[in-house]
Amino acid sequence: MTEEPAAPDGETEIEAKLLAPDRSVLDALAARSSIGRFQLRPADDASVHSTYLDTPDRTLSRNAVALRLRPKPSGCEMTAKWGGSVHGDVHERREVTVALDTAPARPIALPSGRLRETLGRWVGEKPLEAIAVIEIERRTFDVIDATSDRVAELALDVVRHSAPGAGARSTAYYEVEIEATGSGAEVVGEIASLLRREYPLQPTSDTKFSRAMRDLEGDE
């Protein structure tokens, strides 16, 4: 039995994750202006590139921690996400994100500060190496309630993953994410339920990282 590294209180990601059978479902959702009592406001479209890191002996993966490095317009960010729990359509898990001015030099190490404080006793001075690459073609929408508050973000994702340095990407799959911004699990679950009534969407207990690692390790 492994012991989960402690994360700071108060940083909980709440989201629903629903798999779509094809891109046409995402396109139909993108054409919507509302879902039930909620309004949809187009936000950003983006290509998201994430590299997942671990020690050579997979210390973090063995303890249900995903460590992600993602470039930003200025610098990059490193995020640790813990295993968390799934209730119905809704995932809840703790996370810590730190902004970095530049991409870390190789060999990659945990940056000083919050990530080192929470993961340092597990990682120590072990170098971090890339174990998976996930690329997302993402369309996002703000979800607005009757009081004009932004309660969630709706993301329509076309996802591919690969081993680091591999030329080929996996066959694309399609995912809808509803992440709480100014609300909690109840609102996220309500939005997911509304979508599932109208579209052939299936809840998944997988994260993008866990799905990628299962597929990649199965190829070894």
C-alpha positions as CSV (number, residue, x, y, z in Angstrom):
1,M,0.0,0.0,0.0
2,T,1.4,3.4,-1.0
3,E,1.0,6.6,0.9
4,E,-0.2,9.5,-1.1
5,P,2.0,12.6,-0.8
6,A,0.1,15.4,1.0
7,A,-1.1,18.4,-1.1
8,P,-2.0,21.8,0.3
9,D,-5.6,22.2,1.4
10,G,-8.0,24.3,-0.7
11,E,-6.8,23.4,-4.2
12,T,-9.3,21.0,-5.5
13,E,-10.1,20.5,-9.2
14,I,-13.8,19.6,-9.8
15,E,-14.7,18.5,-13.3
16,A,-16.8,16.0,-15.3
17,K,-15.2,14.0,-18.1
18,L,-17.4,12.6,-20.8
19,L,-16.3,10.7,-23.9
20,A,-17.9,11.5,-27.3
21,P,-18.0,8.9,-30.1
22,D,-16.8,11.3,-32.8
23,R,-16.0,15.0,-33.7
24,S,-19.5,15.7,-34.9
25,V,-20.8,15.6,-31.2
26,L,-18.2,18.3,-30.3
27,D,-19.2,20.3,-33.3
28,A,-22.9,20.2,-32.3
29,L,-22.0,21.3,-28.8
30,A,-19.9,24.2,-30.2
31,A,-22.9,25.5,-32.0
32,R,-25.0,25.8,-28.9
33,S,-25.7,29.0,-27.1
34,S,-27.2,27.4,-24.0
35,I,-27.5,24.2,-22.0
36,G,-30.6,24.1,-19.9
37,R,-30.6,27.1,-17.6
38,F,-27.0,28.0,-18.5
39,Q,-25.7,30.2,-21.2
40,L,-22.6,29.4,-23.2
41,R,-20.1,32.1,-24.2
42,P,-17.3,31.3,-26.6
43,A,-13.8,31.6,-25.0
44,D,-10.5,30.5,-26.4
45,D,-9.5,27.9,-29.0
46,A,-6.1,26.5,-28.4
47,S,-3.6,23.7,-29.2
48,V,-2.4,22.4,-25.8
49,H,0.8,20.4,-25.5
50,S,1.6,18.6,-22.2
51,T,4.6,16.6,-21.3
52,Y,4.2,14.3,-18.3
53,L,7.2,13.7,-16.0
54,D,8.3,11.1,-13.5
55,T,11.5,9.7,-12.0
56,P,13.2,6.8,-13.7
57,D,11.7,4.4,-11.2
58,R,8.2,5.9,-11.6
59,T,7.9,7.1,-8.0
60,L,5.1,9.6,-8.8
61,S,3.0,7.2,-10.9
62,R,3.3,4.5,-8.2
63,N,1.8,7.0,-5.7
64,A,-1.0,8.2,-8.0
65,V,0.5,11.5,-8.8
66,A,0.6,13.0,-12.3
67,L,3.2,15.7,-12.9
68,R,2.6,17.8,-16.0
69,L,4.8,20.4,-17.8
70,R,2.9,22.7,-20.2
71,P,4.3,25.7,-22.2
72,K,2.5,29.0,-21.8
73,P,2.7,32.3,-23.8
74,S,5.2,33.5,-21.3
75,G,7.3,30.7,-19.7
76,C,5.6,27.5,-18.7
77,E,3.8,25.9,-15.8
78,M,4.3,22.7,-13.9
79,T,1.2,21.0,-12.3
80,A,0.9,18.0,-9.9
81,K,-2.4,16.3,-9.8
82,W,-3.3,13.7,-7.2
83,G,-5.5,10.6,-7.7
84,G,-8.6,11.9,-6.1
85,S,-12.1,10.4,-6.4
86,V,-14.9,9.9,-8.9
87,H,-18.6,10.2,-7.9
88,G,-21.0,9.7,-10.7
89,D,-19.8,11.9,-13.6
90,V,-17.7,14.2,-11.4
91,H,-14.0,13.9,-10.6
92,E,-12.5,15.7,-7.6
93,R,-8.7,15.8,-7.1
94,R,-6.1,18.0,-5.5
95,E,-3.7,19.9,-7.6
96,V,-0.8,22.3,-7.3
97,T,0.3,24.6,-10.2
98,V,3.5,26.7,-10.3
99,A,4.5,29.2,-13.0
100,L,8.0,29.0,-14.3
101,D,9.7,31.9,-16.2
102,T,11.4,29.5,-18.5
103,A,11.3,25.8,-19.4
104,P,13.4,23.8,-16.9
105,A,16.9,22.8,-17.9
106,R,17.8,19.1,-18.3
107,P,18.1,17.1,-16.3
108,I,14.8,18.3,-15.1
109,A,14.3,18.7,-11.3
110,L,11.5,19.8,-9.1
111,P,11.5,23.6,-8.8
112,S,11.9,25.1,-5.4
113,G,8.7,26.1,-3.6
114,R,5.4,24.4,-3.3
115,L,6.0,21.4,-5.6
116,R,9.3,20.6,-3.9
117,E,7.6,21.0,-0.5
118,T,4.9,18.5,-1.4
119,L,6.7,16.0,-3.6
120,G,10.4,16.5,-2.6
121,R,10.5,13.7,0.0
122,W,9.3,11.3,-2.7
123,V,11.4,12.6,-5.6
124,G,14.5,13.8,-3.7
125,E,17.3,14.7,-6.1
126,K,16.2,12.1,-8.7
127,P,16.0,13.6,-12.2
128,L,12.7,13.8,-13.9
129,E,12.2,12.4,-17.4
130,A,9.4,12.6,-19.9
131,I,7.1,9.6,-19.9
132,A,4.2,10.7,-22.1
133,V,3.2,13.5,-24.4
134,I,-0.5,14.6,-24.8
135,E,-1.7,17.0,-27.4
136,I,-5.1,18.5,-27.3
137,E,-7.1,20.5,-29.9
138,R,-9.4,22.5,-27.5
139,R,-12.4,24.7,-27.9
140,T,-13.6,26.3,-24.6
141,F,-16.8,28.1,-23.5
142,D,-17.7,29.9,-20.4
143,V,-20.8,28.5,-18.7
144,I,-22.9,31.4,-17.3
145,D,-25.8,31.1,-14.8
146,A,-28.8,33.3,-14.4
147,T,-26.9,35.8,-12.2
148,S,-24.3,36.2,-15.0
149,D,-21.7,34.5,-13.0
150,R,-19.1,32.2,-14.7
151,V,-19.8,28.9,-12.9
152,A,-17.8,26.5,-15.2
153,E,-15.7,26.1,-18.2
154,L,-16.8,23.7,-21.0
155,A,-13.9,22.3,-23.0
156,L,-14.3,20.3,-26.2
157,D,-11.2,18.3,-26.8
158,V,-9.7,16.3,-29.6
159,V,-6.9,14.3,-27.8
160,R,-3.9,12.4,-29.0
161,H,-1.0,10.9,-27.0
162,S,2.4,9.4,-27.6
163,A,5.6,8.2,-26.1
164,P,8.2,11.0,-25.8
165,G,10.1,11.4,-29.0
166,A,7.7,9.2,-31.0
167,G,6.8,10.5,-34.4
168,A,3.3,8.9,-34.5
169,R,0.4,10.0,-32.4
170,S,-2.4,7.8,-31.1
171,T,-5.7,7.7,-33.0
172,A,-7.7,10.8,-31.8
173,Y,-10.4,10.4,-29.2
174,Y,-13.0,13.0,-28.2
175,E,-13.7,14.3,-24.8
176,V,-16.0,16.9,-23.1
177,E,-14.8,18.4,-19.9
178,I,-16.9,20.6,-17.6
179,E,-14.7,22.2,-14.9
180,A,-16.0,24.2,-12.0
181,T,-14.8,27.8,-11.8
182,G,-17.3,29.6,-9.5
183,S,-19.3,26.5,-8.5
184,G,-19.0,23.1,-7.0
185,A,-19.7,19.4,-7.8
186,E,-23.4,19.8,-7.8
187,V,-23.5,22.3,-10.7
188,V,-20.9,20.4,-12.7
189,G,-22.9,17.2,-12.3
190,E,-26.1,19.1,-13.4
191,I,-24.4,20.3,-16.6
192,A,-23.0,16.8,-17.3
193,S,-26.5,15.3,-16.8
194,L,-28.0,17.8,-19.2
195,L,-25.5,17.0,-21.9
196,R,-25.9,13.3,-21.5
197,R,-29.6,13.5,-22.0
198,E,-29.1,15.1,-25.5
199,Y,-25.9,13.5,-26.7
200,P,-24.3,10.1,-26.8
201,L,-21.7,11.0,-24.1
202,Q,-20.3,8.4,-21.7
203,P,-18.7,9.2,-18.3
204,T,-15.1,8.0,-17.8
205,S,-13.1,7.4,-14.7
206,D,-9.9,7.8,-16.7
207,T,-7.9,11.0,-16.8
208,K,-6.1,11.8,-20.0
209,F,-2.8,10.8,-18.3
210,S,-4.1,7.5,-17.1
211,R,-5.5,6.6,-20.5
212,A,-2.3,7.5,-22.2
213,M,-0.2,5.5,-19.8
214,R,-2.4,2.4,-20.1
215,D,-2.2,2.6,-23.9
216,L,1.5,3.3,-24.0
217,E,2.4,0.6,-21.5
218,G,0.3,-1.8,-23.4
219,D,2.4,-1.2,-26.4
220,E,5.6,-2.2,-24.7
